[in-house]
Amino acid sequence: MDLEKLFTARLYAARARPYLATALFALHPVESRSVPTMAVDRHWRCYVSPAFVARTPVEELAGVWVHEVSHLLRDHHGRSDRVARQRELTGRGERLRMNIAADMEINDDVYGDGLAWPEDAVRPKTLGLPEGELMEDYLRMFRLGPYTQGLVWLDCGSGADGLDREWDLGPEGADGLGDHEREAVRFRVAQGINARPGNAPKGWRRWAEEAFHPPQPWRELLGTAIRSAVSGPGVGEDHTYGRPSRRSAGLPGVVLPSLRRRPLRVSVVIDTSGSVSDAELGSALLEVSAIVRAVGGRRDLVGVLSCDAAARVVRPLCRAEGMTLVGGGGTDLRAGIARALRTSPRPDVVVVLTDGQTPWPRERPACRMVVGLFSRVGPPDESDPVHVPDRPPSWARVVDIG
């Protein structure tokens, strides 16, 4: 195999896509006459056909280098395995479909701008599909058929679709990367893209942001936090003389109260200051509906108030869709939290939905508090780019809302 030509193409690729250089040089080439072109496994080995290298110009080889390493950086093998389990997709045909979908996700960011487009590169428009989608989305949009017959040759290896090949050296083979080494490469690439995002396409910027801050199932986390808060020891319990304690029998002339479980109440404080967008307010109303489900569907047990620098009226929840959120000024949610705590009957849990640009109470309130933080991409305060808002206090349960 012409290694000089192959390595020249890798250097060409690194110059064309400098933010991927760490990943490109982490790939270990392995000569193989079984692969049709170039293919990767999940252990970051790149299997290369000598005949393919001989007949392909350096400029096109550079694009294939970037193409193959893109599969690994975007964890297409792991994502394919998860999709296969979730949707019960089995067989080589489905894995070919995953390979095609993965190619459509990455090819718009691989070629062009210094890297030549191969004639047989799979693009969304080849199958009449929209651009800019993820592999999982493309899998829902097409099936194998007559219009995909020209793609049966496609084989980017187990690193693209998760299905082991006969040429794979496996986890015990030489020159593979371990789990920690692979994650270190991804982190370095994401770090480089985030440092100079203007040099990377939109798809890579999105990938780098998620690599640094993996998306959380925040709606599930918020529901779990609320359920945990309302089911904690002592929550919803109160003493009453309406039913004397059985211990009173041992103390003649003394009536002891019994411990009674009462319905759990939740107050939701929604940040309506000027820094909160309409989309986030809409998301807050959706979270109110999720909170109602978390407390068993009892809308009468959930109160909602809007707050910017002043607290508004606490309203019982009838329909989240019809609620009016008032505000638009500065932010001081301490007034809203204090107003929620003064309601009668007093809530067992206070849920605060905010962007975090607010002062917080100095002392822990007499009930549990859950804070849902809207995510922020840009500077937290446009009027003061170096301002960093205070984090919610340590005694509050915090969930980042995507």
C-alpha positions as a Markdown table, in Angstrom:
| # | Residue | x | y | z |
|---|---|---|---|---|
| 1 | Met | 0.0 | 0.0 | 0.0 |
| 2 | Asp | 1.2 | 3.5 | -0.8 |
| 3 | Leu | 1.5 | 4.8 | 2.7 |
| 4 | Glu | 3.2 | 8.0 | 1.6 |
| 5 | Lys | 0.1 | 8.9 | -0.5 |
| 6 | Leu | -2.3 | 7.9 | 2.3 |
| 7 | Phe | -0.5 | 10.0 | 4.9 |
| 8 | Thr | -0.2 | 12.9 | 2.5 |
| 9 | Ala | -3.9 | 12.8 | 2.2 |
| 10 | Arg | -4.3 | 12.8 | 6.0 |
| 11 | Leu | -2.1 | 15.9 | 6.3 |
| 12 | Tyr | -4.2 | 17.5 | 3.5 |
| 13 | Ala | -7.3 | 16.7 | 5.5 |
| 14 | Ala | -5.9 | 18.2 | 8.7 |
| 15 | Arg | -5.0 | 21.4 | 6.9 |
| 16 | Ala | -8.5 | 21.6 | 5.4 |
| 17 | Arg | -10.2 | 20.8 | 8.7 |
| 18 | Pro | -7.7 | 21.9 | 11.4 |
| 19 | Tyr | -10.3 | 21.4 | 14.2 |
| 20 | Leu | -10.3 | 17.7 | 13.4 |
| 21 | Ala | -6.6 | 17.2 | 13.4 |
| 22 | Thr | -6.4 | 15.5 | 16.8 |
| 23 | Ala | -8.9 | 12.9 | 15.7 |
| 24 | Leu | -7.4 | 12.4 | 12.3 |
| 25 | Phe | -3.9 | 11.6 | 13.7 |
| 26 | Ala | -5.5 | 9.4 | 16.4 |
| 27 | Leu | -6.7 | 7.0 | 13.7 |
| 28 | His | -4.4 | 4.0 | 13.1 |
| 29 | Pro | -4.4 | 2.8 | 9.5 |
| 30 | Val | -4.6 | -1.0 | 8.9 |
| 31 | Glu | -4.1 | -2.4 | 5.4 |
| 32 | Ser | -6.9 | -4.7 | 4.4 |
| 33 | Arg | -7.9 | -6.2 | 1.0 |
| 34 | Ser | -11.4 | -7.0 | 2.4 |
| 35 | Val | -12.7 | -3.5 | 2.6 |
| 36 | Pro | -14.1 | -1.8 | -0.6 |
| 37 | Thr | -12.6 | 1.6 | 0.2 |
| 38 | Met | -11.9 | 2.7 | 3.7 |
| 39 | Ala | -13.7 | 1.7 | 6.9 |
| 40 | Val | -13.4 | 2.2 | 10.6 |
| 41 | Asp | -14.1 | 0.2 | 13.7 |
| 42 | Arg | -15.3 | 1.4 | 17.1 |
| 43 | His | -11.7 | 1.2 | 18.4 |
| 44 | Trp | -10.4 | 3.9 | 16.1 |
| 45 | Arg | -8.7 | 1.7 | 13.5 |
| 46 | Cys | -9.0 | 2.7 | 9.9 |
| 47 | Tyr | -9.0 | -0.3 | 7.4 |
| 48 | Val | -7.7 | 0.8 | 4.0 |
| 49 | Ser | -7.9 | -1.0 | 0.7 |
| 50 | Pro | -4.5 | -0.7 | -1.2 |
| 51 | Ala | -6.3 | -0.7 | -4.6 |
| 52 | Phe | -8.6 | 2.2 | -3.4 |
| 53 | Val | -5.5 | 4.3 | -2.4 |
| 54 | Ala | -3.8 | 3.6 | -5.7 |
| 55 | Arg | -6.7 | 4.8 | -7.9 |
| 56 | Thr | -8.0 | 7.7 | -5.8 |
| 57 | Pro | -6.5 | 11.2 | -6.0 |
| 58 | Val | -5.0 | 12.7 | -2.8 |
| 59 | Glu | -7.7 | 15.4 | -2.6 |
| 60 | Glu | -10.5 | 12.8 | -2.6 |
| 61 | Leu | -8.6 | 10.6 | -0.1 |
| 62 | Ala | -8.4 | 13.6 | 2.2 |
| 63 | Gly | -12.2 | 13.8 | 2.1 |
| 64 | Val | -12.5 | 10.1 | 2.9 |
| 65 | Trp | -10.3 | 10.5 | 6.0 |
| 66 | Val | -12.5 | 13.3 | 7.3 |
| 67 | His | -15.6 | 11.2 | 6.4 |
| 68 | Glu | -14.5 | 8.1 | 8.4 |
| 69 | Val | -13.3 | 10.0 | 11.5 |
| 70 | Ser | -16.6 | 11.9 | 11.5 |
| 71 | His | -18.4 | 8.6 | 12.1 |
| 72 | Leu | -16.3 | 7.9 | 15.1 |
| 73 | Leu | -16.5 | 11.4 | 16.6 |
| 74 | Arg | -20.2 | 11.4 | 16.3 |
| 75 | Asp | -20.5 | 7.9 | 17.9 |
| 76 | His | -22.5 | 6.5 | 15.1 |
| 77 | His | -21.7 | 2.9 | 16.1 |
| 78 | Gly | -23.1 | 3.5 | 19.7 |
| 79 | Arg | -26.1 | 5.4 | 18.4 |
| 80 | Ser | -26.8 | 2.7 | 15.8 |
| 81 | Asp | -26.8 | 0.1 | 18.6 |
| 82 | Arg | -29.2 | 2.1 | 20.7 |
| 83 | Val | -31.5 | 2.7 | 17.8 |
| 84 | Ala | -31.4 | -1.0 | 16.9 |
| 85 | Arg | -32.5 | -1.9 | 20.4 |
| 86 | Gln | -35.2 | 0.7 | 20.7 |
| 87 | Arg | -36.8 | 0.1 | 17.3 |
| 88 | Glu | -36.0 | -3.6 | 17.1 |
| 89 | Leu | -34.0 | -3.3 | 13.9 |
| 90 | Thr | -32.1 | -6.4 | 13.0 |
| 91 | Gly | -30.2 | -7.7 | 10.0 |
| 92 | Arg | -27.6 | -6.4 | 7.6 |
| 93 | Gly | -30.1 | -4.5 | 5.6 |
| 94 | Glu | -31.1 | -2.3 | 8.6 |
| 95 | Arg | -27.4 | -1.8 | 9.4 |
| 96 | Leu | -26.9 | -0.6 | 5.8 |
| 97 | Arg | -29.7 | 1.8 | 6.2 |
| 98 | Met | -28.1 | 3.1 | 9.4 |
| 99 | Asn | -24.8 | 3.6 | 7.5 |
| 100 | Ile | -26.6 | 5.5 | 4.8 |
| 101 | Ala | -28.4 | 7.7 | 7.4 |
| 102 | Ala | -25.1 | 8.4 | 9.2 |
| 103 | Asp | -23.5 | 9.4 | 5.9 |
| 104 | Met | -26.3 | 11.8 | 5.2 |
| 105 | Glu | -25.8 | 13.4 | 8.6 |
| 106 | Ile | -22.1 | 14.1 | 8.1 |
| 107 | Asn | -21.5 | 14.5 | 4.4 |
| 108 | Asp | -22.8 | 18.1 | 4.3 |
| 109 | Asp | -20.1 | 19.0 | 6.8 |
| 110 | Val | -17.4 | 16.8 | 5.3 |
| 111 | Tyr | -17.0 | 17.9 | 1.7 |
| 112 | Gly | -16.7 | 21.3 | 0.1 |
| 113 | Asp | -14.6 | 24.2 | 1.4 |
| 114 | Gly | -11.3 | 22.6 | 0.3 |
| 115 | Leu | -12.4 | 19.0 | 0.1 |
| 116 | Ala | -13.6 | 17.6 | -3.2 |
| 117 | Trp | -17.1 | 16.0 | -3.4 |
| 118 | Pro | -16.9 | 12.4 | -4.6 |
| 119 | Glu | -19.4 | 11.5 | -7.3 |
| 120 | Asp | -20.8 | 8.6 | -5.2 |
| 121 | Ala | -21.1 | 10.5 | -1.9 |
| 122 | Val | -24.6 | 10.1 | -0.3 |
| 123 | Arg | -26.4 | 13.3 | 0.3 |
| 124 | Pro | -29.9 | 13.9 | 1.6 |
| 125 | Lys | -31.0 | 15.3 | -1.8 |
| 126 | Thr | -30.0 | 12.0 | -3.3 |
| 127 | Leu | -33.0 | 10.5 | -1.7 |
| 128 | Gly | -35.1 | 13.7 | -1.8 |
| 129 | Leu | -34.7 | 14.4 | 1.9 |
| 130 | Pro | -34.1 | 17.7 | 3.8 |
| 131 | Glu | -30.6 | 18.6 | 4.9 |
| 132 | Gly | -29.4 | 19.2 | 8.4 |
| 133 | Glu | -31.1 | 16.3 | 10.1 |
| 134 | Leu | -29.5 | 13.7 | 12.4 |
| 135 | Met | -29.0 | 10.0 | 11.7 |
| 136 | Glu | -32.0 | 9.0 | 13.9 |
| 137 | Asp | -34.3 | 11.4 | 12.0 |
| 138 | Tyr | -33.2 | 10.1 | 8.5 |
| 139 | Leu | -33.9 | 6.6 | 9.6 |
| 140 | Arg | -37.5 | 7.5 | 9.9 |
| 141 | Met | -37.6 | 9.1 | 6.5 |
| 142 | Phe | -36.6 | 6.3 | 4.1 |
| 143 | Arg | -36.5 | 2.6 | 3.5 |
| 144 | Leu | -34.3 | 0.4 | 1.3 |
| 145 | Gly | -35.8 | 0.1 | -2.2 |
| 146 | Pro | -35.1 | 0.5 | -5.9 |
| 147 | Tyr | -33.7 | 4.1 | -5.4 |
| 148 | Thr | -31.1 | 2.8 | -2.9 |
| 149 | Gln | -29.8 | -0.1 | -5.0 |
| 150 | Gly | -26.8 | 2.0 | -6.1 |
| 151 | Leu | -25.7 | 2.3 | -2.4 |
| 152 | Val | -25.4 | -1.5 | -1.6 |
| 153 | Trp | -21.6 | -1.1 | -2.0 |
| 154 | Leu | -21.5 | 1.3 | 0.9 |
| 155 | Asp | -19.5 | 0.0 | 3.9 |
| 156 | Cys | -17.9 | 2.4 | 6.3 |
| 157 | Gly | -17.3 | -0.5 | 8.8 |
| 158 | Ser | -18.5 | -1.2 | 12.3 |
| 159 | Gly | -17.5 | 2.3 | 13.4 |
| 160 | Ala | -20.4 | 3.6 | 11.3 |
| 161 | Asp | -23.2 | 1.2 | 12.0 |
| 162 | Gly | -22.1 | -0.9 | 15.0 |
| 163 | Leu | -22.2 | -4.3 | 13.1 |
| 164 | Asp | -18.9 | -6.2 | 13.5 |
| 165 | Arg | -17.0 | -7.1 | 10.3 |
| 166 | Glu | -14.9 | -10.1 | 9.5 |
| 167 | Trp | -11.8 | -7.8 | 9.1 |
| 168 | Asp | -12.2 | -6.2 | 12.5 |
| 169 | Leu | -9.3 | -6.8 | 14.9 |
| 170 | Gly | -11.6 | -6.5 | 17.9 |
| 171 | Pro | -11.0 | -5.0 | 21.3 |
| 172 | Glu | -8.0 | -7.1 | 22.0 |
| 173 | Gly | -6.3 | -6.3 | 18.7 |
| 174 | Ala | -3.3 | -4.1 | 18.3 |
| 175 | Asp | -3.3 | -0.3 | 18.0 |
| 176 | Gly | -6.9 | 0.3 | 19.2 |
| 177 | Leu | -7.9 | 3.0 | 21.5 |
| 178 | Gly | -9.5 | 2.3 | 24.9 |
| 179 | Asp | -12.6 | 4.0 | 26.2 |
| 180 | His | -10.8 | 6.8 | 28.0 |
| 181 | Glu | -8.5 | 7.5 | 25.1 |
| 182 | Arg | -11.5 | 7.7 | 22.7 |
| 183 | Glu | -13.3 | 10.1 | 25.0 |
| 184 | Ala | -10.1 | 12.2 | 25.4 |
| 185 | Val | -9.9 | 12.6 | 21.6 |
| 186 | Arg | -13.5 | 13.7 | 21.4 |
| 187 | Phe | -13.0 | 16.2 | 24.2 |
| 188 | Arg | -9.9 | 17.7 | 22.6 |
| 189 | Val | -11.8 | 18.1 | 19.3 |
| 190 | Ala | -14.8 | 19.6 | 21.0 |
| 191 | Gln | -12.5 | 21.9 | 22.9 |
| 192 | Gly | -10.9 | 23.2 | 19.8 |
| 193 | Ile | -14.2 | 23.8 | 18.0 |
| 194 | Asn | -15.7 | 25.7 | 21.0 |
| 195 | Ala | -12.6 | 27.8 | 21.2 |
| 196 | Arg | -12.9 | 29.0 | 17.6 |
| 197 | Pro | -16.5 | 28.2 | 16.6 |
| 198 | Gly | -16.4 | 30.5 | 13.5 |
| 199 | Asn | -14.1 | 28.0 | 11.7 |
| 200 | Ala | -16.5 | 25.0 | 12.0 |
| 201 | Pro | -19.8 | 24.3 | 10.2 |
| 202 | Lys | -23.0 | 24.5 | 12.2 |
| 203 | Gly | -23.3 | 20.7 | 12.5 |
| 204 | Trp | -19.9 | 20.4 | 14.2 |
| 205 | Arg | -20.6 | 23.4 | 16.5 |
| 206 | Arg | -23.8 | 21.6 | 17.6 |
| 207 | Trp | -21.9 | 18.4 | 18.2 |
| 208 | Ala | -19.1 | 20.2 | 20.2 |
| 209 | Glu | -21.6 | 21.9 | 22.4 |
| 210 | Glu | -23.3 | 18.6 | 23.2 |
| 211 | Ala | -19.9 | 16.9 | 23.7 |
| 212 | Phe | -19.0 | 19.5 | 26.4 |
| 213 | His | -22.5 | 19.6 | 27.9 |
| 214 | Pro | -24.3 | 16.3 | 27.3 |
| 215 | Pro | -28.1 | 16.7 | 27.0 |
| 216 | Gln | -30.0 | 15.6 | 30.1 |
| 217 | Pro | -33.5 | 14.2 | 30.2 |
| 218 | Trp | -34.4 | 17.4 | 32.1 |
| 219 | Arg | -38.1 | 16.9 | 32.1 |
| 220 | Glu | -37.7 | 13.5 | 33.7 |
| 221 | Leu | -35.1 | 15.1 | 36.1 |
| 222 | Leu | -37.5 | 17.9 | 37.0 |
| 223 | Gly | -40.3 | 15.4 | 37.7 |
| 224 | Thr | -38.1 | 13.2 | 39.7 |
| 225 | Ala | -36.8 | 16.2 | 41.8 |
| 226 | Ile | -40.4 | 17.2 | 42.6 |
| 227 | Arg | -41.6 | 13.7 | 43.4 |
| 228 | Ser | -38.5 | 13.3 | 45.7 |
| 229 | Ala | -39.3 | 16.6 | 47.4 |
| 230 | Val | -43.0 | 15.9 | 48.0 |
| 231 | Ser | -42.3 | 12.4 | 49.2 |
| 232 | Gly | -39.5 | 13.2 | 51.6 |
| 233 | Pro | -39.8 | 12.5 | 55.3 |
| 234 | Gly | -42.1 | 14.9 | 57.1 |
| 235 | Val | -43.5 | 16.4 | 53.9 |
| 236 | Gly | -47.3 | 16.6 | 53.9 |
| 237 | Glu | -47.5 | 15.5 | 57.6 |
| 238 | Asp | -49.1 | 17.5 | 60.3 |
| 239 | His | -50.5 | 17.0 | 63.8 |
| 240 | Thr | -54.2 | 17.3 | 64.4 |
| 241 | Tyr | -56.5 | 17.0 | 67.4 |
| 242 | Gly | -59.3 | 15.9 | 65.2 |
| 243 | Arg | -58.3 | 12.3 | 65.8 |
| 244 | Pro | -56.5 | 11.9 | 69.1 |
| 245 | Ser | -53.4 | 9.8 | 69.2 |
| 246 | Arg | -53.6 | 6.2 | 70.4 |
| 247 | Arg | -50.8 | 7.1 | 72.9 |
| 248 | Ser | -53.4 | 9.2 | 74.8 |
| 249 | Ala | -54.7 | 6.0 | 76.4 |
| 250 | Gly | -51.4 | 5.7 | 78.4 |
| 251 | Leu | -51.8 | 9.3 | 79.7 |
| 252 | Pro | -55.1 | 9.8 | 81.5 |
| 253 | Gly | -56.4 | 13.3 | 81.2 |
| 254 | Val | -54.0 | 14.2 | 78.4 |
| 255 | Val | -55.1 | 14.4 | 74.8 |
| 256 | Leu | -52.3 | 13.9 | 72.3 |
| 257 | Pro | -52.6 | 14.9 | 68.6 |
| 258 | Ser | -52.1 | 12.3 | 65.9 |
| 259 | Leu | -50.0 | 12.6 | 62.8 |
| 260 | Arg | -52.1 | 13.0 | 59.7 |
| 261 | Arg | -51.1 | 12.9 | 56.1 |
| 262 | Arg | -52.6 | 15.8 | 54.2 |
| 263 | Pro | -52.6 | 16.6 | 50.5 |
| 264 | Leu | -49.3 | 17.9 | 49.2 |
| 265 | Arg | -49.2 | 21.4 | 47.8 |
| 266 | Val | -46.8 | 22.9 | 45.3 |
| 267 | Ser | -46.3 | 26.6 | 44.4 |
| 268 | Val | -44.6 | 27.4 | 41.1 |
| 269 | Val | -42.8 | 30.8 | 40.8 |
| 270 | Ile | -42.3 | 31.7 | 37.1 |
| 271 | Asp | -39.6 | 34.3 | 36.2 |
| 272 | Thr | -41.3 | 36.8 | 33.9 |
| 273 | Ser | -38.5 | 39.4 | 33.8 |
| 274 | Gly | -37.3 | 41.0 | 30.6 |
| 275 | Ser | -34.4 | 38.5 | 30.2 |
| 276 | Val | -36.7 | 35.6 | 29.8 |
| 277 | Ser | -37.9 | 34.9 | 26.3 |
| 278 | Asp | -41.4 | 34.1 | 25.1 |
| 279 | Ala | -40.2 | 30.6 | 24.2 |
| 280 | Glu | -39.0 | 30.1 | 27.7 |
| 281 | Leu | -42.2 | 31.3 | 29.2 |
| 282 | Gly | -44.0 | 28.8 | 26.9 |
| 283 | Ser | -41.7 | 26.1 | 28.1 |
| 284 | Ala | -42.4 | 27.1 | 31.7 |
| 285 | Leu | -46.1 | 26.5 | 31.2 |
| 286 | Leu | -45.3 | 23.1 | 29.8 |
| 287 | Glu | -43.4 | 22.4 | 32.9 |
| 288 | Val | -46.4 | 23.4 | 35.0 |
| 289 | Ser | -48.3 | 20.7 | 33.3 |
| 290 | Ala | -45.5 | 18.2 | 34.0 |
| 291 | Ile | -45.5 | 19.3 | 37.7 |
| 292 | Val | -49.2 | 18.6 | 37.9 |
| 293 | Arg | -48.6 | 15.1 | 36.6 |
| 294 | Ala | -45.8 | 14.6 | 39.2 |
| 295 | Val | -48.2 | 15.3 | 42.1 |
| 296 | Gly | -50.8 | 12.9 | 40.8 |
| 297 | Gly | -52.8 | 15.2 | 38.5 |
| 298 | Arg | -54.4 | 17.3 | 41.3 |
| 299 | Arg | -54.5 | 20.8 | 39.8 |
| 300 | Asp | -56.1 | 22.2 | 42.9 |
| 301 | Leu | -52.9 | 21.5 | 44.8 |
| 302 | Val | -50.7 | 23.6 | 42.4 |
| 303 | Gly | -50.5 | 27.3 | 42.7 |
| 304 | Val | -48.7 | 29.5 | 40.1 |
| 305 | Leu | -47.5 | 33.1 | 40.4 |
| 306 | Ser | -45.4 | 35.2 | 38.0 |
| 307 | Cys | -42.6 | 37.4 | 39.3 |
| 308 | Asp | -40.1 | 39.9 | 37.9 |
| 309 | Ala | -39.0 | 42.3 | 40.6 |
| 310 | Ala | -42.4 | 42.1 | 42.3 |
| 311 | Ala | -44.6 | 39.1 | 43.1 |
| 312 | Arg | -48.0 | 38.8 | 41.4 |
| 313 | Val | -51.1 | 37.1 | 42.6 |
| 314 | Val | -50.9 | 33.4 | 43.4 |
| 315 | Arg | -53.5 | 31.7 | 41.2 |
| 316 | Pro | -54.7 | 28.1 | 41.5 |
| 317 | Leu | -54.1 | 26.1 | 38.4 |
| 318 | Cys | -57.1 | 25.4 | 36.2 |
| 319 | Arg | -55.5 | 25.1 | 32.8 |
| 320 | Ala | -51.8 | 25.9 | 32.1 |
| 321 | Glu | -52.6 | 26.8 | 28.5 |
| 322 | Gly | -54.9 | 29.7 | 29.6 |
| 323 | Met | -52.7 | 31.3 | 32.2 |
| 324 | Thr | -51.6 | 34.9 | 31.9 |
| 325 | Leu | -48.0 | 35.6 | 32.9 |
| 326 | Val | -47.4 | 39.3 | 33.9 |
| 327 | Gly | -44.0 | 40.9 | 34.1 |
| 328 | Gly | -41.2 | 42.1 | 31.9 |
| 329 | Gly | -39.2 | 44.3 | 34.3 |
| 330 | Gly | -36.2 | 43.5 | 36.4 |
| 331 | Thr | -35.6 | 40.3 | 38.4 |
| 332 | Asp | -35.8 | 39.6 | 42.1 |
| 333 | Leu | -37.4 | 36.3 | 42.7 |
| 334 | Arg | -37.0 | 36.6 | 46.4 |
| 335 | Ala | -40.3 | 38.5 | 46.4 |
| 336 | Gly | -42.0 | 35.7 | 44.6 |
| 337 | Ile | -40.6 | 33.0 | 46.8 |
| 338 | Ala | -41.6 | 34.9 | 49.9 |
| 339 | Arg | -45.1 | 35.5 | 48.5 |
| 340 | Ala | -45.4 | 31.8 | 47.7 |
| 341 | Leu | -44.5 | 30.9 | 51.3 |
| 342 | Arg | -47.1 | 33.2 | 52.7 |
| 343 | Thr | -50.0 | 31.5 | 50.8 |
| 344 | Ser | -52.5 | 29.6 | 52.9 |
| 345 | Pro | -52.3 | 26.7 | 53.1 |
| 346 | Arg | -48.5 | 26.9 | 52.9 |
| 347 | Pro | -46.9 | 24.9 | 50.1 |
| 348 | Asp | -44.8 | 21.8 | 50.8 |
| 349 | Val | -42.6 | 22.5 | 47.8 |
| 350 | Val | -41.7 | 25.7 | 45.9 |
| 351 | Val | -40.6 | 25.3 | 42.3 |
| 352 | Val | -38.8 | 28.2 | 40.7 |
| 353 | Leu | -38.5 | 28.4 | 36.9 |
| 354 | Thr | -36.0 | 31.0 | 35.9 |
| 355 | Asp | -32.9 | 31.9 | 33.8 |
| 356 | Gly | -31.0 | 32.4 | 37.1 |
| 357 | Gln | -30.4 | 36.1 | 36.8 |
| 358 | Thr | -31.8 | 36.9 | 40.2 |
| 359 | Pro | -30.7 | 37.2 | 43.8 |
| 360 | Trp | -31.6 | 34.3 | 46.1 |
| 361 | Pro | -32.8 | 34.1 | 49.7 |
| 362 | Arg | -30.1 | 34.1 | 52.2 |
| 363 | Glu | -31.8 | 31.6 | 54.5 |
| 364 | Arg | -33.3 | 28.3 | 53.7 |
| 365 | Pro | -37.1 | 28.5 | 53.5 |
| 366 | Ala | -39.4 | 26.3 | 55.7 |
| 367 | Cys | -40.1 | 24.0 | 52.8 |
| 368 | Arg | -38.2 | 22.2 | 50.0 |
| 369 | Met | -37.3 | 24.2 | 46.9 |
| 370 | Val | -36.6 | 23.0 | 43.3 |
| 371 | Val | -35.1 | 25.3 | 40.7 |
| 372 | Gly | -35.5 | 24.8 | 37.0 |
| 373 | Leu | -32.8 | 26.8 | 35.2 |
| 374 | Phe | -33.4 | 27.8 | 31.5 |
| 375 | Ser | -30.2 | 27.2 | 29.6 |
| 376 | Arg | -28.1 | 30.2 | 28.4 |
| 377 | Val | -25.8 | 30.1 | 25.3 |
| 378 | Gly | -24.6 | 33.7 | 25.2 |
| 379 | Pro | -23.4 | 36.1 | 28.0 |
| 380 | Pro | -25.8 | 36.1 | 31.0 |
| 381 | Asp | -26.3 | 39.9 | 30.9 |
| 382 | Glu | -26.1 | 41.8 | 27.6 |
| 383 | Ser | -25.5 | 45.1 | 29.4 |
| 384 | Asp | -22.6 | 43.6 | 31.4 |
| 385 | Pro | -20.8 | 40.8 | 29.5 |
| 386 | Val | -18.6 | 39.9 | 32.4 |
| 387 | His | -21.5 | 39.6 | 34.9 |
| 388 | Val | -22.0 | 36.0 | 36.2 |
| 389 | Pro | -25.3 | 35.5 | 38.0 |
| 390 | Asp | -25.3 | 33.8 | 41.4 |
| 391 | Arg | -26.0 | 30.1 | 41.3 |
| 392 | Pro | -29.0 | 28.9 | 43.3 |
| 393 | Pro | -28.2 | 28.1 | 46.9 |
| 394 | Ser | -26.8 | 24.7 | 47.7 |
| 395 | Trp | -29.9 | 23.7 | 49.6 |
| 396 | Ala | -32.1 | 23.9 | 46.5 |
| 397 | Arg | -32.4 | 21.0 | 44.0 |
| 398 | Val | -31.3 | 22.4 | 40.6 |
| 399 | Val | -32.3 | 21.0 | 37.2 |
| 400 | Asp | -31.1 | 22.5 | 34.0 |
| 401 | Ile | -33.9 | 22.9 | 31.5 |
| 402 | Gly | -33.0 | 22.5 | 27.9 |
